[in-house]
Amino acid sequence: MLYLVPTPLGNLEDITRRALRILAEADVVACEDTRTSGVLLQHYGIDTPKTSFHAHNEHGKVGSLVRRMLDGETVALITDAGTPGISDPGYLLVREAITAGITVVPLPGATAFVPALVASGLPTDRFVFEGFLPQKKGRQTRLRELASEARTIVIYESPHRVARLLRELEEHLGSDRPAAVARELTKIHEEIARGTLGELAADFEARERVRGEIVVVVAGA
Protein backbone atom coordinates (compact mmCIF):
# COMPACT_ATOMS: atom_id res chain seq x y z
CA MET A 1 0.00 0.00 0.00
CA LEU A 2 1.14 3.54 -0.75
CA TYR A 3 0.17 6.45 1.50
CA LEU A 4 0.65 10.04 0.34
CA VAL A 5 1.26 11.97 3.54
CA PRO A 6 1.30 15.81 3.63
CA THR A 7 3.83 17.33 6.03
CA PRO A 8 3.99 20.82 7.60
CA LEU A 9 5.13 23.80 5.56
CA GLY A 10 7.12 25.04 8.53
CA ASN A 11 5.09 24.92 11.73
CA LEU A 12 5.45 21.37 13.04
CA GLU A 13 1.98 21.51 14.61
CA ASP A 14 0.38 21.47 11.16
CA ILE A 15 0.14 17.70 10.81
CA THR A 16 -2.83 15.43 11.47
CA ARG A 17 -3.04 12.61 13.98
CA ARG A 18 -3.76 10.24 11.15
CA ALA A 19 -0.60 11.31 9.30
CA LEU A 20 1.50 10.67 12.40
CA ARG A 21 -0.07 7.23 12.84
CA ILE A 22 0.62 6.27 9.22
CA LEU A 23 4.23 7.46 9.46
CA ALA A 24 4.72 5.39 12.62
CA GLU A 25 3.06 2.26 11.23
CA ALA A 26 4.60 2.24 7.73
CA ASP A 27 7.43 -0.13 6.86
CA VAL A 28 9.40 2.69 5.24
CA VAL A 29 9.05 6.46 4.78
CA ALA A 30 10.16 7.65 1.33
CA CYS A 31 11.52 11.18 1.85
CA GLU A 32 12.53 13.97 -0.49
CA ASP A 33 15.38 14.71 1.93
CA THR A 34 15.97 12.26 4.76
CA ARG A 35 17.68 14.92 6.89
CA THR A 36 14.77 17.38 6.61
CA SER A 37 12.20 14.65 7.21
CA GLY A 38 14.31 13.31 10.07
CA VAL A 39 13.69 16.51 12.03
CA LEU A 40 9.92 16.03 11.76
CA LEU A 41 10.00 12.31 12.57
CA GLN A 42 12.35 12.80 15.52
CA HIS A 43 10.14 15.62 16.86
CA TYR A 44 7.25 13.16 17.09
CA GLY A 45 9.31 10.20 18.24
CA ILE A 46 8.85 8.22 15.03
CA ASP A 47 11.68 5.82 14.18
CA THR A 48 10.34 4.27 10.97
CA PRO A 49 13.19 3.54 8.50
CA LYS A 50 13.68 6.23 5.84
CA THR A 51 14.76 6.07 2.22
CA SER A 52 15.47 8.96 -0.14
CA PHE A 53 13.07 9.65 -2.99
CA HIS A 54 13.63 12.93 -4.81
CA ALA A 55 13.68 14.48 -8.27
CA HIS A 56 17.18 13.21 -9.02
CA ASN A 57 16.68 9.55 -8.10
CA GLU A 58 12.95 8.86 -8.44
CA HIS A 59 13.29 7.00 -11.75
CA GLY A 60 15.82 4.66 -10.17
CA LYS A 61 13.93 4.18 -6.90
CA VAL A 62 10.38 3.64 -8.21
CA GLY A 63 10.97 0.01 -9.17
CA SER A 64 12.35 -1.03 -5.79
CA LEU A 65 9.56 0.73 -3.88
CA VAL A 66 6.88 -0.86 -6.07
CA ARG A 67 8.44 -4.31 -5.48
CA ARG A 68 8.43 -3.74 -1.74
CA MET A 69 4.75 -2.83 -1.82
CA LEU A 70 3.95 -5.86 -3.98
CA ASP A 71 5.70 -7.94 -1.31
CA GLY A 72 3.23 -6.59 1.25
CA GLU A 73 5.08 -3.59 2.68
CA THR A 74 3.50 -0.20 3.30
CA VAL A 75 5.28 2.89 1.97
CA ALA A 76 4.53 6.40 3.26
CA LEU A 77 5.63 9.06 0.77
CA ILE A 78 6.43 12.54 2.08
CA THR A 79 8.23 15.59 0.74
CA ASP A 80 10.18 18.32 2.53
CA ALA A 81 6.97 20.30 3.01
CA GLY A 82 3.40 20.08 1.79
CA THR A 83 1.63 17.41 -0.25
CA PRO A 84 3.58 14.87 -2.33
CA GLY A 85 3.09 15.36 -6.05
CA ILE A 86 2.29 19.09 -5.89
CA SER A 87 5.43 20.59 -7.50
CA ASP A 88 7.33 17.86 -5.63
CA PRO A 89 8.21 14.22 -6.41
CA GLY A 90 5.31 11.79 -6.25
CA TYR A 91 3.51 11.52 -9.57
CA LEU A 92 5.82 8.85 -11.00
CA LEU A 93 5.51 6.58 -7.96
CA VAL A 94 1.74 7.01 -7.83
CA ARG A 95 1.42 6.15 -11.52
CA GLU A 96 3.55 3.02 -11.25
CA ALA A 97 1.79 1.90 -8.06
CA ILE A 98 -1.60 2.19 -9.77
CA THR A 99 -0.30 0.29 -12.81
CA ALA A 100 0.90 -2.49 -10.48
CA GLY A 101 -2.49 -2.71 -8.79
CA ILE A 102 -1.30 -1.24 -5.49
CA THR A 103 -3.77 0.71 -3.38
CA VAL A 104 -2.93 4.41 -3.18
CA VAL A 105 -4.32 6.34 -0.20
CA PRO A 106 -4.03 10.17 -0.23
CA LEU A 107 -4.22 11.96 3.12
CA PRO A 108 -5.51 15.55 3.31
CA GLY A 109 -3.22 18.15 4.76
CA ALA A 110 -0.79 21.01 4.22
CA THR A 111 -0.13 22.50 0.80
CA ALA A 112 1.20 26.00 0.21
CA PHE A 113 -1.09 27.27 -2.55
CA VAL A 114 -4.37 26.88 -0.62
CA PRO A 115 -3.60 29.23 2.30
CA ALA A 116 -1.94 31.68 -0.09
CA LEU A 117 -5.01 31.70 -2.32
CA VAL A 118 -7.63 32.08 0.40
CA ALA A 119 -5.65 34.85 2.15
CA SER A 120 -4.89 36.77 -1.04
CA GLY A 121 -8.23 38.59 -1.12
CA LEU A 122 -8.68 37.53 -4.75
CA PRO A 123 -11.55 35.40 -6.11
CA THR A 124 -11.33 31.75 -5.06
CA ASP A 125 -14.34 30.30 -6.86
CA ARG A 126 -12.27 29.50 -9.96
CA PHE A 127 -8.48 29.34 -10.08
CA VAL A 128 -5.65 27.74 -12.07
CA PHE A 129 -2.52 26.30 -10.46
CA GLU A 130 0.56 26.83 -12.63
CA GLY A 131 3.23 25.54 -10.25
CA PHE A 132 6.71 26.70 -11.29
CA LEU A 133 6.82 28.35 -14.72
CA PRO A 134 9.44 27.03 -17.18
CA GLN A 135 12.76 28.78 -16.63
CA LYS A 136 13.73 28.96 -20.30
CA LYS A 137 11.94 27.16 -23.14
CA GLY A 138 8.23 27.90 -23.13
CA ARG A 139 8.32 30.58 -20.45
CA GLN A 140 7.30 33.50 -22.67
CA THR A 141 4.57 31.41 -24.28
CA ARG A 142 3.15 30.55 -20.87
CA LEU A 143 3.23 34.20 -19.77
CA ARG A 144 1.39 35.28 -22.92
CA GLU A 145 -1.26 32.64 -22.28
CA LEU A 146 -1.75 33.84 -18.70
CA ALA A 147 -2.54 37.36 -19.93
CA SER A 148 -6.00 36.19 -21.05
CA GLU A 149 -6.62 33.69 -18.23
CA ALA A 150 -9.93 34.59 -16.57
CA ARG A 151 -9.41 32.52 -13.43
CA THR A 152 -7.25 33.53 -10.47
CA ILE A 153 -3.68 32.41 -11.17
CA VAL A 154 -1.45 30.66 -8.62
CA ILE A 155 2.30 30.34 -9.26
CA TYR A 156 5.20 28.97 -7.22
CA GLU A 157 8.56 30.74 -7.34
CA SER A 158 11.90 30.70 -5.57
CA PRO A 159 12.78 33.73 -3.41
CA HIS A 160 15.71 34.89 -5.54
CA ARG A 161 13.59 34.92 -8.73
CA VAL A 162 10.34 36.42 -7.43
CA ALA A 163 11.17 40.02 -8.41
CA ARG A 164 11.91 38.90 -11.98
CA LEU A 165 8.65 36.94 -12.13
CA LEU A 166 6.63 39.93 -10.91
CA ARG A 167 8.17 42.18 -13.57
CA GLU A 168 7.40 39.61 -16.26
CA LEU A 169 3.83 39.29 -15.07
CA GLU A 170 3.53 43.08 -15.02
CA GLU A 171 4.79 43.24 -18.62
CA HIS A 172 2.33 40.64 -19.90
CA LEU A 173 -0.69 41.18 -17.61
CA GLY A 174 -0.44 44.90 -16.86
CA SER A 175 0.81 47.04 -13.99
CA ASP A 176 -2.62 47.45 -12.41
CA ARG A 177 -3.52 43.76 -12.16
CA PRO A 178 -4.23 42.92 -8.47
CA ALA A 179 -1.96 40.30 -6.93
CA ALA A 180 -0.53 38.95 -3.70
CA VAL A 181 2.78 37.37 -2.71
CA ALA A 182 2.77 34.89 0.17
CA ARG A 183 6.09 34.14 1.83
CA GLU A 184 7.21 31.94 4.74
CA LEU A 185 3.68 30.56 5.24
CA THR A 186 3.02 29.15 8.74
CA LYS A 187 6.44 30.33 9.95
CA ILE A 188 7.37 33.11 12.36
CA HIS A 189 8.10 35.60 9.55
CA GLU A 190 4.98 34.79 7.51
CA GLU A 191 4.07 37.60 5.13
CA ILE A 192 1.31 38.18 2.59
CA ALA A 193 2.04 41.27 0.51
CA ARG A 194 -0.92 42.58 -1.51
CA GLY A 195 -1.15 45.22 -4.22
CA THR A 196 -0.87 45.59 -7.98
CA LEU A 197 1.76 43.76 -10.00
CA GLY A 198 3.59 47.05 -10.50
CA GLU A 199 3.61 47.83 -6.77
CA LEU A 200 4.70 44.33 -5.79
CA ALA A 201 7.45 44.22 -8.41
CA ALA A 202 8.88 47.50 -7.12
CA ASP A 203 8.59 46.28 -3.52
CA PHE A 204 10.46 43.02 -4.06
CA GLU A 205 13.09 44.59 -6.32
CA ALA A 206 13.90 47.04 -3.51
CA ARG A 207 14.42 44.31 -0.91
CA GLU A 208 18.02 43.47 -0.15
CA ARG A 209 17.16 39.81 0.35
CA VAL A 210 14.04 37.69 0.04
CA ARG A 211 13.74 34.45 1.98
CA GLY A 212 11.30 31.58 2.11
CA GLU A 213 9.18 29.68 -0.37
CA ILE A 214 7.01 31.96 -2.50
CA VAL A 215 3.45 31.70 -3.76
CA VAL A 216 2.28 34.39 -6.19
CA VAL A 217 -1.47 34.84 -6.65
CA VAL A 218 -2.74 37.04 -9.49
CA ALA A 219 -6.26 38.14 -10.36
CA GLY A 220 -7.69 36.77 -13.58
CA ALA A 221 -8.28 38.90 -16.66
Buried (B, 14 or more C-beta within 10 A) or exposed (E): BBBBBBBBBBEEEBBBEEBBEBBBEBBBBBBBBBEBBBEBBEEEEBEBEBBBBBEEEBEEBBEEBBEBBEEEBBBBBBBBBBBBBBBBBBEBBBEBBEEEEBEBEBBEBBBBBBBBBEBBBBBEEEBEBBEEBEEEEEEBEBBEEBEEBEBBBBBBBEBEBBBEBBBBBBBBBEEEBBBBBBBBBBBEEBEBBBBBBBBBBBBBEEEEEBEBBBBBBBBBE
